[in-house]
Amino acid sequence: MTPTPFVRPYRSADAPALDDICIRTAHNGRDSRPVYADPSVLPAIFAAPYVHLDPDLAFVLDDGEGRAVGYILGTADTARFAEEFRAKWLPRVADRYPAPAGSPGTPDEVMAGLLHDPERMIVPELAAYPAHLHIDLLPGWQGRGHGRTLMRTFWRALRERGVPSVHLVMATANTPARAFYDRLGFHVIETAGLDPADVTCLGRTTREDPARP
């Protein structure tokens, strides 16, 4: 019988798979390994801190044989998460990925700068969207409806916590991801401090939209 993929809560044994998924999708939706000298800095920012600080809001797409091939991660309270990132997560990884001494000169240094600046997550225009998320699937698992299932699972978990809305910040160059978010009813949130040529902020309610399949 062909294994049936399904969404389930994150387990600690999934951590290496999540790191791998993040690395293989982090460069505008593509593999980051040709771009970074040490691409492990990427999951240290965008994956591992979420399962460390907010494990109950981490869900994976299981390939049906126990292997995570996609995930959705996030937090219900971005301001609290930024505080805990600095206090509880950054001390665990700061020595491995030191902050750049001056202006970042390489992609790795750009990411290290983000790692050491969790307060960047607190954007005034996003205050009405207190939750935020990251979602990634390996290329072979994209375009098959699994992203929608992961997203609905995450929305439901947020609703259970009384969270009315959620945002995400994506690379503007990742046009396939933008098309996916548009289909799910996300809308652009204009922000003064972020360059729209680099990143786009999107938000939406955590309610299901019965008009959408």
Backbone as a chain_set.jsonl record, in Angstrom:
{"seq": "MTPTPFVRPYRSADAPALDDICIRTAHNGRDSRPVYADPSVLPAIFAAPYVHLDPDLAFVLDDGEGRAVGYILGTADTARFAEEFRAKWLPRVADRYPAPAGSPGTPDEVMAGLLHDPERMIVPELAAYPAHLHIDLLPGWQGRGHGRTLMRTFWRALRERGVPSVHLVMATANTPARAFYDRLGFHVIETAGLDPADVTCLGRTTREDPARP", "coords": {"N": [[0.833, -1.194, 0.0], [0.415, 2.253, -0.736], [1.958, 4.752, 1.159], [0.115, 7.124, 3.109], [0.206, 10.549, 3.227], [0.041, 12.856, 6.0], [-0.975, 15.439, 8.303], [0.486, 16.247, 11.379], [1.172, 16.869, 14.904], [4.289, 18.417, 15.735], [7.21, 16.542, 16.646], [9.981, 15.994, 18.835], [11.9, 14.433, 17.613], [11.704, 15.172, 15.009], [13.314, 17.328, 14.532], [15.897, 17.386, 13.057], [14.94, 16.95, 10.435], [13.306, 19.177, 10.034], [15.199, 21.232, 10.079], [16.568, 20.574, 7.738], [14.555, 20.842, 5.767], [14.066, 23.578, 5.967], [16.565, 24.658, 5.155], [16.66, 23.738, 2.519], [14.707, 25.181, 1.27], [14.933, 27.867, 1.752], [15.996, 29.976, 0.249], [14.45, 32.203, -1.3], [12.427, 30.342, -1.682], [13.882, 28.316, -2.762], [16.728, 26.031, -2.812], [19.075, 26.781, -0.352], [21.722, 26.113, -0.061], [23.727, 26.548, -2.103], [24.199, 29.24, -1.714], [24.939, 30.055, 0.85], [27.682, 29.915, 3.114], [27.518, 28.574, 5.525], [24.719, 27.21, 5.83], [23.215, 26.443, 7.99], [22.606, 28.513, 9.645], [20.161, 29.472, 8.897], [17.861, 27.728, 9.671], [18.376, 28.165, 12.37], [17.319, 30.632, 12.772], [14.744, 30.661, 11.592], [13.347, 28.281, 12.06], [14.179, 26.367, 14.208], [14.021, 27.977, 16.658], [11.279, 28.273, 16.975], [10.17, 25.724, 17.456], [11.396, 25.308, 19.8], [10.547, 27.374, 21.511], [7.774, 27.628, 21.106], [6.432, 25.004, 20.893], [3.886, 23.829, 20.762], [2.6, 25.015, 18.69], [3.598, 24.007, 16.386], [3.568, 22.104, 13.498], [3.776, 19.277, 11.339], [4.06, 17.969, 7.994], [3.721, 14.695, 7.529], [5.201, 12.079, 5.724], [3.852, 9.737, 5.691], [5.307, 7.666, 6.498], [6.602, 8.391, 8.717], [8.44, 10.439, 8.305], [9.142, 13.877, 8.317], [8.175, 16.126, 5.844], [7.424, 18.617, 5.36], [6.413, 21.672, 6.976], [4.657, 23.779, 9.351], [5.146, 26.535, 11.34], [5.102, 28.729, 14.17], [4.004, 31.526, 16.169], [1.725, 32.645, 18.673], [1.882, 35.156, 19.715], [3.665, 37.675, 18.775], [5.227, 39.757, 19.922], [5.816, 38.802, 22.498], [7.208, 36.516, 21.736], [9.482, 37.592, 20.485], [10.771, 38.711, 22.698], [11.326, 36.374, 24.214], [12.895, 35.029, 22.404], [15.247, 36.567, 22.42], [15.962, 36.301, 25.148], [15.933, 33.538, 25.762], [16.516, 31.925, 23.517], [18.555, 33.054, 21.818], [20.965, 33.059, 23.433], [21.694, 30.382, 23.206], [22.703, 29.987, 20.673], [24.243, 32.101, 19.852], [27.067, 32.177, 19.983], [27.89, 30.46, 17.955], [27.004, 31.722, 15.663], [28.093, 34.565, 15.299], [27.327, 38.075, 15.674], [27.647, 40.342, 12.927], [30.498, 42.476, 12.665], [30.432, 44.96, 11.448], [28.797, 46.528, 8.715], [26.921, 44.012, 7.091], [28.696, 41.732, 5.04], [28.426, 39.43, 3.607], [26.066, 36.864, 2.557], [25.761, 35.103, 4.756], [26.477, 36.747, 6.907], [24.466, 38.648, 6.765], [22.266, 37.102, 7.558], [23.111, 36.367, 10.129], [23.002, 38.854, 11.311], [20.225, 39.255, 11.367], [19.52, 37.204, 13.12], [20.565, 38.16, 15.526], [18.93, 40.252, 16.063], [16.15, 40.119, 17.17], [14.118, 41.899, 17.754], [13.38, 43.042, 15.387], [11.159, 41.763, 14.514], [8.984, 43.006, 15.597], [6.79, 45.033, 14.353], [5.157, 48.025, 13.938], [2.859, 48.34, 12.258], [1.897, 45.792, 12.111], [0.652, 45.135, 14.42], [-2.046, 44.55, 14.811], [-2.199, 42.012, 13.959], [-1.34, 39.673, 15.677], [-0.184, 37.102, 15.764], [2.336, 35.142, 14.029], [3.765, 33.29, 11.241], [5.683, 30.581, 9.739], [5.962, 28.666, 6.852], [6.88, 25.779, 5.079], [7.544, 23.465, 2.487], [9.086, 20.56, 1.143], [10.232, 20.478, -2.274], [9.047, 18.37, -3.852], [6.659, 17.955, -2.599], [5.067, 20.081, -2.864], [2.312, 22.01, -4.213], [0.236, 20.189, -4.022], [-1.858, 20.417, -2.326], [-1.139, 20.151, 0.302], [-0.012, 22.312, 1.636], [-2.183, 24.002, 2.101], [-3.623, 22.405, 3.885], [-1.843, 22.302, 6.06], [-1.874, 25.037, 6.709], [-4.554, 25.461, 7.454], [-4.65, 23.858, 9.707], [-2.959, 25.26, 11.394], [-4.306, 27.741, 11.615], [-6.593, 26.856, 12.981], [-5.465, 26.059, 15.432], [-4.628, 28.552, 16.345], [-7.098, 29.879, 16.602], [-8.195, 28.42, 18.68], [-6.739, 29.44, 20.724], [-7.731, 31.921, 20.916], [-6.806, 33.824, 19.127], [-7.134, 36.311, 16.743], [-6.035, 36.981, 14.245], [-3.33, 36.725, 11.837], [0.041, 37.138, 10.664], [2.581, 37.148, 8.093], [5.94, 37.404, 6.898], [7.447, 37.657, 3.88], [9.87, 36.849, 1.311], [9.896, 39.079, -1.306], [10.632, 38.311, -3.841], [9.847, 35.679, -4.053], [7.728, 34.544, -5.889], [6.014, 32.247, -6.453], [5.265, 31.459, -3.847], [3.892, 33.737, -3.041], [1.653, 33.642, -4.726], [0.399, 31.389, -3.706], [-0.254, 32.275, -1.088], [-2.002, 34.353, -1.748], [-4.155, 32.905, -2.824], [-5.122, 31.808, -0.515], [-6.301, 33.868, 0.77], [-4.794, 35.869, 1.978], [-3.736, 39.268, 2.495], [-2.001, 42.252, 1.479], [-0.064, 44.068, 3.808], [0.742, 47.256, 4.387], [3.858, 48.614, 5.272], [5.987, 50.929, 6.914], [8.68, 50.72, 7.556], [9.959, 48.674, 6.204], [11.448, 47.446, 3.231], [9.655, 47.116, 0.337], [10.699, 46.02, -1.955], [12.319, 44.049, -1.09], [11.018, 42.525, 0.991], [7.691, 41.355, 1.675], [4.809, 42.01, 3.534], [2.155, 40.127, 4.709], [-1.234, 39.474, 5.693], [-4.029, 37.968, 7.435], [-7.298, 36.975, 8.625], [-7.826, 34.458, 11.178], [-9.958, 32.889, 10.713], [-11.747, 30.295, 8.992], [-12.44, 30.409, 5.507], [-15.354, 29.927, 4.032], [-15.956, 30.288, 1.381], [-13.815, 29.553, -0.041], [-12.157, 26.776, -1.574]], "CA": [[0.0, 0.0, 0.0], [1.137, 3.518, -0.785], [1.774, 5.511, 2.401], [-0.743, 8.303, 2.995], [0.736, 11.672, 4.015], [-0.926, 13.474, 6.913], [-0.45, 16.484, 9.172], [0.489, 15.862, 12.794], [2.004, 17.757, 15.717], [5.743, 18.257, 15.743], [7.864, 15.754, 17.693], [11.384, 16.406, 18.942], [12.685, 13.656, 16.65], [11.591, 15.81, 13.692], [14.167, 18.516, 14.446], [16.826, 17.392, 11.91], [14.195, 17.069, 9.183], [12.878, 20.559, 9.895], [16.369, 22.005, 9.673], [16.851, 20.26, 6.334], [13.506, 21.462, 4.949], [14.313, 25.015, 5.977], [17.737, 24.936, 4.337], [16.391, 23.416, 1.115], [13.647, 26.038, 0.731], [15.045, 29.197, 2.364], [16.463, 31.029, -0.66], [13.315, 32.544, -2.167], [11.729, 29.101, -1.974], [14.791, 27.349, -3.369], [17.796, 25.508, -1.971], [19.996, 27.833, 0.082], [23.095, 25.631, 0.123], [24.716, 27.209, -2.966], [24.284, 30.668, -1.415], [25.49, 30.307, 2.183], [28.811, 29.083, 3.531], [26.982, 27.725, 6.592], [23.274, 27.447, 5.776], [22.524, 26.092, 9.239], [22.141, 29.733, 10.287], [18.77, 29.722, 8.506], [16.95, 27.144, 10.658], [18.598, 28.766, 13.69], [16.476, 31.821, 12.827], [13.387, 30.526, 11.077], [12.695, 27.008, 12.384], [14.473, 25.808, 15.533], [13.506, 28.719, 17.817], [9.829, 28.1, 17.112], [9.86, 24.455, 18.114], [11.942, 25.416, 21.157], [9.782, 28.321, 22.322], [6.327, 27.46, 20.912], [6.274, 23.696, 20.247], [2.482, 23.461, 20.558], [2.139, 25.61, 17.439], [4.427, 23.436, 15.322], [2.937, 20.949, 12.864], [4.537, 18.795, 10.192], [3.48, 17.037, 7.036], [4.374, 13.387, 7.608], [5.072, 11.405, 4.428], [3.132, 8.484, 5.893], [6.262, 6.693, 7.03], [7.25, 8.98, 9.875], [9.404, 11.485, 7.954], [8.587, 15.204, 8.055], [8.534, 16.651, 4.518], [6.947, 19.989, 5.354], [6.057, 22.117, 8.319], [4.204, 25.13, 9.636], [5.619, 26.922, 12.663], [4.794, 30.118, 14.446], [3.724, 31.947, 17.528], [0.473, 33.372, 18.838], [2.157, 36.491, 20.253], [4.97, 38.024, 18.218], [5.999, 40.572, 20.859], [6.341, 37.901, 23.533], [8.179, 35.628, 21.101], [10.731, 38.342, 20.295], [11.415, 38.803, 24.015], [11.843, 35.065, 24.581], [13.979, 34.733, 21.459], [16.466, 37.187, 22.938], [16.315, 35.841, 26.491], [16.033, 32.088, 25.912], [17.047, 31.234, 22.339], [19.803, 33.622, 21.313], [22.159, 32.58, 24.149], [22.027, 29.013, 22.813], [23.28, 29.918, 19.331], [24.978, 33.325, 19.51], [28.501, 31.933, 19.784], [28.101, 29.795, 16.664], [26.7, 32.675, 14.594], [28.306, 35.891, 15.898], [26.822, 39.234, 14.944], [28.688, 40.985, 12.12], [31.123, 43.613, 13.342], [30.01, 46.179, 10.768], [27.77, 46.22, 7.725], [27.079, 42.637, 6.606], [29.381, 41.65, 3.763], [28.108, 38.166, 2.95], [24.736, 36.39, 2.936], [25.795, 34.552, 6.112], [26.488, 37.851, 7.856], [23.114, 39.226, 6.759], [21.417, 36.266, 8.388], [23.56, 36.504, 11.517], [22.455, 40.109, 11.787], [18.818, 39.025, 11.69], [19.485, 36.37, 14.313], [20.879, 38.963, 16.707], [17.989, 41.373, 16.145], [14.774, 39.618, 17.195], [13.164, 43.003, 17.832], [12.933, 43.372, 14.028], [9.849, 41.138, 14.317], [7.935, 43.866, 16.131], [6.527, 46.071, 13.356], [3.919, 48.656, 14.417], [1.705, 48.111, 11.377], [1.452, 44.398, 12.238], [0.16, 44.917, 15.781], [-3.392, 43.962, 14.765], [-2.019, 40.617, 13.515], [-0.328, 39.341, 16.694], [0.497, 35.841, 15.465], [3.002, 35.036, 12.731], [4.035, 31.909, 10.862], [6.573, 30.165, 8.648], [5.512, 27.405, 6.265], [7.772, 25.297, 4.026], [7.444, 22.077, 2.071], [10.061, 20.139, 0.148], [9.671, 20.706, -3.612], [8.201, 17.285, -4.333], [5.403, 17.907, -1.854], [4.358, 21.331, -3.113], [1.303, 21.972, -5.264], [-0.622, 19.014, -3.878], [-2.865, 20.691, -1.318], [-0.651, 19.961, 1.672], [0.194, 23.612, 2.259], [-3.49, 24.459, 2.582], [-3.955, 21.621, 5.079], [-1.005, 22.813, 7.143], [-2.335, 26.363, 7.095], [-5.815, 25.331, 8.185], [-4.32, 23.307, 11.023], [-2.386, 26.346, 12.185], [-5.391, 28.68, 11.931], [-7.447, 26.271, 14.017], [-4.745, 26.138, 16.702], [-4.675, 29.938, 16.795], [-8.463, 30.187, 17.049], [-8.371, 27.813, 19.989], [-6.07, 30.321, 21.684], [-8.381, 33.215, 20.87], [-6.028, 34.758, 18.308], [-8.023, 36.614, 15.621], [-5.396, 37.245, 12.956], [-1.953, 36.252, 11.725], [0.789, 37.725, 9.561], [3.849, 36.55, 7.685], [6.832, 38.273, 6.134], [8.025, 36.787, 2.861], [10.723, 37.459, 0.294], [9.083, 39.537, -2.427], [11.027, 37.572, -5.047], [9.288, 34.328, -4.058], [6.409, 34.722, -6.495], [5.112, 31.109, -6.265], [4.703, 31.518, -2.494], [2.906, 34.821, -3.006], [0.432, 33.154, -5.364], [-0.219, 30.48, -2.729], [-0.868, 33.068, -0.027], [-3.146, 35.065, -2.314], [-5.27, 31.965, -2.936], [-5.628, 31.532, 0.825], [-6.975, 35.034, 1.297], [-3.915, 36.85, 2.614], [-3.688, 40.57, 1.844], [-0.791, 43.017, 1.767], [-0.072, 45.053, 4.886], [1.768, 48.258, 4.092], [4.715, 48.931, 6.415], [6.876, 52.031, 6.587], [10.085, 50.469, 7.828], [10.474, 47.542, 5.442], [11.552, 47.726, 1.806], [8.833, 46.161, -0.402], [11.496, 45.325, -2.967], [12.954, 42.907, -0.426], [10.059, 41.689, 1.711], [6.277, 41.706, 1.628], [4.06, 41.59, 4.712], [0.801, 39.685, 4.396], [-2.014, 39.097, 6.858], [-5.409, 37.553, 7.249], [-7.969, 36.453, 9.796], [-7.62, 33.028, 11.404], [-11.193, 32.174, 10.384], [-11.852, 29.607, 7.72], [-13.255, 31.102, 4.531], [-16.136, 28.881, 3.364], [-16.034, 30.519, -0.054], [-12.614, 29.033, -0.687], [-12.133, 25.316, -1.502]], "C": [[0.873, 1.251, 0.0], [0.909, 4.285, 0.511], [0.943, 6.769, 2.145], [-0.17, 9.433, 3.84], [-0.358, 12.287, 4.879], [-0.209, 14.52, 7.761], [-0.578, 16.033, 10.616], [1.301, 16.881, 13.59], [3.488, 17.411, 15.593], [6.177, 17.365, 16.896], [9.343, 16.109, 17.701], [12.273, 15.65, 17.951], [12.635, 14.25, 15.245], [12.603, 16.927, 13.482], [15.149, 18.481, 13.276], [16.114, 17.546, 10.57], [13.734, 18.501, 8.968], [14.034, 21.461, 9.487], [16.654, 21.807, 8.182], [15.835, 20.912, 5.405], [13.751, 22.962, 4.842], [15.47, 25.365, 5.044], [17.439, 24.745, 2.857], [15.306, 24.275, 0.479], [13.844, 27.514, 1.083], [15.487, 30.306, 1.421], [15.367, 31.325, -1.677], [12.569, 31.29, -2.615], [12.613, 28.015, -2.561], [15.897, 26.962, -2.387], [18.806, 26.611, -1.641], [21.453, 27.394, 0.111], [24.103, 26.235, -0.852], [24.997, 28.659, -2.586], [25.045, 30.949, -0.129], [26.659, 29.376, 2.48], [28.383, 28.113, 4.619], [25.474, 27.94, 6.65], [22.524, 27.057, 7.041], [22.089, 27.336, 10.004], [20.655, 29.97, 9.995], [17.77, 29.041, 9.437], [17.167, 27.68, 12.061], [17.78, 30.036, 13.874], [15.012, 31.482, 12.599], [12.676, 29.214, 11.424], [12.925, 26.606, 13.839], [13.944, 26.641, 16.691], [12.014, 28.536, 18.028], [9.487, 26.794, 17.816], [10.431, 24.426, 19.525], [11.046, 26.265, 22.047], [8.271, 28.12, 22.239], [6.027, 26.107, 20.264], [4.825, 23.3, 19.986], [1.879, 24.096, 19.317], [3.013, 25.165, 16.27], [3.764, 22.16, 14.809], [3.754, 20.559, 11.635], [3.645, 18.006, 9.25], [4.319, 15.777, 7.085], [4.155, 12.674, 6.278], [4.321, 10.09, 4.507], [4.008, 7.382, 6.43], [7.102, 7.293, 8.158], [8.202, 10.113, 9.587], [8.684, 12.794, 7.681], [9.096, 15.708, 6.717], [8.015, 18.067, 4.325], [6.576, 20.374, 6.767], [5.365, 23.467, 8.266], [4.527, 25.398, 11.089], [5.203, 28.359, 12.919], [4.582, 30.388, 15.91], [2.409, 32.697, 17.544], [0.695, 34.819, 19.231], [3.569, 36.893, 19.829], [5.821, 38.824, 19.192], [6.602, 39.709, 21.962], [7.426, 37.008, 22.943], [9.518, 36.332, 20.914], [11.491, 38.472, 21.611], [12.06, 37.471, 24.4], [12.962, 34.62, 23.647], [15.287, 35.296, 22.001], [16.898, 36.551, 24.257], [16.648, 34.355, 26.548], [16.684, 31.382, 24.725], [18.416, 31.75, 21.922], [21.031, 33.16, 22.101], [22.6, 31.18, 23.752], [22.824, 28.955, 21.518], [24.198, 31.094, 18.985], [26.444, 33.07, 19.225], [28.785, 31.295, 18.426], [27.913, 30.754, 15.499], [26.864, 34.088, 15.145], [27.747, 37.006, 15.022], [27.939, 39.857, 14.127], [29.216, 42.236, 12.817], [30.698, 44.946, 12.725], [28.859, 45.854, 9.837], [27.986, 44.81, 7.192], [27.703, 42.605, 5.213], [29.082, 40.396, 2.979], [26.673, 37.774, 3.313], [24.7, 35.812, 4.352], [25.75, 35.662, 7.156], [25.136, 38.566, 7.901], [22.203, 38.428, 7.682], [21.822, 36.329, 9.859], [23.051, 37.808, 12.114], [20.987, 39.987, 12.16], [18.685, 38.216, 12.978], [19.654, 37.21, 15.572], [19.949, 40.168, 16.875], [16.546, 40.873, 16.158], [13.728, 40.718, 17.274], [12.68, 43.465, 16.455], [11.548, 42.806, 13.757], [8.703, 42.024, 14.77], [7.791, 45.071, 15.208], [5.187, 46.718, 13.72], [2.697, 48.349, 13.565], [1.154, 46.693, 11.479], [0.83, 44.101, 13.597], [-1.227, 44.275, 15.811], [-3.372, 42.501, 14.307], [-0.985, 39.988, 14.439], [0.435, 38.045, 16.44], [1.303, 35.978, 14.182], [3.424, 33.6, 12.482], [5.145, 31.807, 9.832], [6.067, 28.816, 8.152], [6.449, 27.036, 5.122], [7.485, 23.829, 3.75], [8.56, 21.773, 1.084], [9.443, 20.208, -1.247], [8.725, 19.61, -4.091], [6.848, 17.192, -3.676], [4.603, 19.192, -2.024], [3.316, 21.141, -4.214], [0.357, 20.809, -5.187], [-1.657, 19.187, -2.768], [-2.389, 20.584, 0.113], [-0.419, 21.294, 2.387], [-1.101, 24.163, 2.829], [-3.881, 23.71, 3.855], [-3.132, 22.067, 6.272], [-1.522, 24.164, 7.638], [-3.632, 26.277, 7.892], [-5.584, 24.762, 9.579], [-3.798, 24.401, 11.939], [-3.446, 27.368, 12.561], [-6.258, 28.144, 13.061], [-6.771, 26.345, 15.383], [-4.736, 27.568, 17.239], [-6.069, 30.314, 17.295], [-8.715, 29.612, 18.428], [-7.719, 28.628, 21.094], [-6.665, 31.725, 21.68], [-7.655, 34.26, 20.051], [-6.811, 35.042, 17.022], [-7.348, 36.722, 14.264], [-3.913, 36.922, 13.02], [-1.274, 36.963, 10.564], [1.988, 36.857, 9.208], [4.637, 37.584, 6.912], [7.587, 37.382, 5.157], [8.949, 37.574, 1.943], [9.864, 37.826, -0.908], [9.393, 38.758, -3.699], [10.41, 36.185, -5.14], [7.858, 34.371, -4.585], [5.5, 33.488, -6.393], [4.47, 31.101, -4.871], [3.64, 32.595, -2.417], [1.586, 34.376, -3.633], [-0.331, 32.213, -4.43], [-0.929, 31.272, -1.641], [-2.079, 33.845, -0.536], [-4.359, 34.143, -2.409], [-5.898, 31.683, -1.576], [-6.229, 32.769, 1.49], [-6.112, 36.006, 2.068], [-3.943, 38.153, 1.81], [-2.423, 41.302, 2.275], [-1.04, 43.979, 2.92], [1.076, 46.02, 4.608], [2.544, 48.586, 5.369], [5.726, 49.996, 6.001], [8.35, 51.656, 6.683], [10.713, 49.342, 7.046], [10.424, 47.858, 3.955], [10.729, 46.701, 1.02], [9.567, 45.472, -1.539], [12.136, 44.079, -2.391], [11.942, 41.968, 0.21], [8.654, 42.248, 1.572], [5.617, 41.177, 2.885], [2.631, 41.272, 4.29], [0.078, 39.318, 5.68], [-3.395, 38.63, 6.476], [-5.984, 37.121, 8.594], [-7.633, 34.98, 9.971], [-8.884, 32.222, 11.126], [-11.034, 31.397, 9.079], [-12.723, 30.445, 6.807], [-14.05, 30.08, 3.756], [-16.269, 29.074, 1.868], [-14.859, 29.946, -0.806], [-12.567, 27.517, -0.536], [-11.045, 24.818, -0.566]], "O": [[1.921, 1.302, 0.644], [-0.239, 4.452, 0.922], [1.058, 7.396, 1.092], [-0.07, 9.291, 5.058], [-1.538, 12.241, 4.529], [1.012, 14.483, 7.912], [-1.612, 15.506, 11.028], [2.041, 17.673, 13.005], [3.866, 16.26, 15.375], [5.601, 17.413, 17.983], [9.894, 16.488, 16.667], [13.289, 16.18, 17.502], [13.432, 13.876, 14.385], [12.741, 17.427, 12.365], [15.237, 19.47, 12.548], [16.631, 18.203, 9.666], [13.764, 18.996, 7.841], [13.872, 22.349, 8.65], [16.945, 22.762, 7.463], [16.206, 21.473, 4.374], [13.653, 23.543, 3.761], [15.352, 26.28, 4.229], [17.918, 25.517, 2.026], [15.01, 24.127, -0.706], [12.995, 28.337, 0.741], [15.362, 31.481, 1.769], [15.357, 30.77, -2.776], [12.137, 31.182, -3.763], [12.143, 26.909, -2.829], [15.984, 27.498, -1.282], [19.321, 27.284, -2.533], [22.338, 28.23, 0.292], [25.257, 26.427, -0.467], [25.95, 29.249, -3.094], [25.724, 31.97, -0.023], [26.627, 28.194, 2.138], [28.826, 26.964, 4.642], [24.997, 28.763, 7.431], [21.325, 27.312, 7.154], [21.28, 27.231, 10.926], [19.971, 30.614, 10.79], [16.889, 29.723, 9.961], [16.243, 27.659, 12.873], [17.567, 30.475, 15.004], [14.139, 31.957, 13.325], [11.498, 29.061, 11.101], [11.975, 26.515, 14.616], [13.446, 26.058, 17.655], [11.536, 28.636, 19.158], [8.609, 26.764, 18.678], [10.007, 23.62, 20.353], [10.809, 25.919, 23.204], [7.558, 28.41, 23.2], [5.427, 26.065, 19.19], [4.56, 22.513, 19.077], [0.762, 23.753, 18.929], [3.144, 25.883, 15.278], [3.442, 21.257, 15.582], [4.348, 21.412, 10.976], [2.62, 17.452, 9.648], [5.495, 15.791, 6.722], [3.038, 12.665, 5.759], [4.169, 9.4, 3.499], [3.531, 6.301, 6.775], [8.164, 6.777, 8.505], [8.736, 10.709, 10.521], [7.726, 12.83, 6.909], [10.302, 15.721, 6.473], [8.155, 18.645, 3.248], [6.439, 19.522, 7.646], [5.466, 24.2, 7.282], [4.22, 24.589, 11.964], [4.978, 29.12, 11.978], [4.934, 29.584, 16.773], [2.022, 33.312, 16.551], [-0.215, 35.636, 19.095], [4.549, 36.494, 20.457], [7.027, 38.593, 19.282], [7.77, 39.874, 22.316], [8.45, 36.771, 23.583], [10.571, 35.742, 21.156], [12.716, 38.357, 21.636], [13.203, 37.44, 24.857], [13.876, 33.909, 24.065], [16.304, 34.604, 22.041], [18.085, 36.29, 24.455], [17.539, 33.947, 27.292], [17.335, 30.352, 24.901], [19.335, 30.963, 21.697], [22.064, 32.889, 21.488], [23.764, 30.825, 23.94], [23.544, 27.986, 21.279], [24.855, 31.084, 17.943], [27.012, 33.68, 18.32], [29.819, 31.57, 17.817], [28.576, 30.627, 14.469], [25.866, 34.748, 15.434], [27.7, 36.894, 13.797], [29.079, 39.898, 14.588], [28.467, 42.957, 13.476], [30.618, 45.953, 13.427], [28.034, 44.993, 10.143], [29.116, 44.442, 6.87], [27.297, 43.349, 4.321], [29.443, 40.299, 1.806], [26.119, 38.299, 4.279], [23.72, 36.005, 5.072], [25.065, 35.537, 8.171], [24.714, 39.034, 8.959], [21.464, 38.997, 8.486], [20.96, 36.342, 10.738], [22.708, 37.858, 13.295], [20.552, 40.554, 13.162], [17.839, 38.511, 13.821], [18.964, 36.992, 16.567], [20.175, 41.008, 17.746], [15.789, 41.179, 15.237], [12.574, 40.502, 16.903], [11.691, 44.191, 16.356], [10.835, 43.297, 12.881], [7.56, 41.81, 14.364], [8.58, 46.013, 15.277], [4.177, 46.02, 13.801], [1.612, 48.121, 14.1], [0.061, 46.419, 10.984], [0.514, 42.95, 13.898], [-1.544, 43.534, 16.741], [-4.41, 41.841, 14.274], [0.154, 39.785, 14.02], [1.583, 37.912, 16.862], [1.0, 36.825, 13.342], [3.442, 32.784, 13.404], [5.501, 32.772, 9.156], [5.777, 27.926, 8.951], [6.779, 27.881, 4.289], [7.217, 23.052, 4.666], [8.937, 22.628, 0.283], [8.236, 20.012, -1.386], [7.691, 19.915, -4.686], [5.981, 16.444, -4.129], [3.564, 19.363, -1.386], [3.422, 20.233, -5.038], [-0.273, 20.462, -6.186], [-2.263, 18.212, -2.323], [-3.137, 20.887, 1.043], [-0.608, 21.393, 3.6], [-1.11, 24.728, 3.922], [-4.407, 24.308, 4.793], [-3.659, 22.199, 7.377], [-1.596, 24.403, 8.844], [-3.781, 26.96, 8.906], [-6.262, 25.155, 10.529], [-4.153, 24.461, 13.116], [-3.488, 27.82, 13.706], [-6.616, 28.877, 13.983], [-7.421, 26.656, 16.381], [-4.826, 27.776, 18.449], [-6.197, 30.999, 18.31], [-9.375, 30.24, 19.256], [-8.098, 28.522, 22.26], [-6.161, 32.617, 22.362], [-7.859, 35.458, 20.251], [-7.123, 34.11, 16.281], [-8.006, 36.571, 13.235], [-3.317, 36.852, 14.095], [-1.929, 37.345, 9.595], [2.351, 35.944, 9.949], [4.075, 38.52, 6.343], [8.287, 36.457, 5.568], [8.834, 38.792, 1.81], [9.178, 36.97, -1.466], [8.516, 38.566, -4.54], [10.447, 35.571, -6.207], [6.9, 34.251, -3.822], [4.289, 33.664, -6.256], [3.29, 30.779, -4.724], [2.597, 32.394, -1.795], [0.516, 34.703, -3.119], [-1.561, 32.244, -4.376], [-2.077, 30.979, -1.305], [-3.074, 33.977, 0.176], [-5.476, 34.561, -2.104], [-7.082, 31.354, -1.496], [-6.624, 32.715, 2.654], [-6.637, 36.887, 2.75], [-4.147, 38.138, 0.596], [-1.847, 40.999, 3.32], [-2.088, 44.62, 2.998], [2.243, 45.628, 4.6], [1.948, 48.809, 6.423], [6.254, 49.973, 4.889], [9.18, 52.216, 5.966], [11.903, 49.076, 7.21], [9.468, 48.467, 3.475], [11.071, 45.519, 1.032], [9.108, 44.445, -2.038], [12.462, 43.15, -3.129], [11.994, 40.757, -0.003], [8.456, 43.447, 1.377], [5.835, 40.027, 3.267], [1.985, 42.059, 3.598], [0.708, 38.897, 6.65], [-3.872, 38.856, 5.364], [-5.256, 36.929, 9.568], [-7.202, 34.323, 9.023], [-8.885, 31.002, 11.284], [-10.286, 31.796, 8.186], [-13.642, 31.12, 7.269], [-13.488, 29.411, 2.889], [-16.648, 28.146, 1.153], [-14.873, 29.854, -2.034], [-12.905, 27.006, 0.532], [-10.888, 23.61, -0.389]]}, "num_chains": 1, "name": "protein.A"}
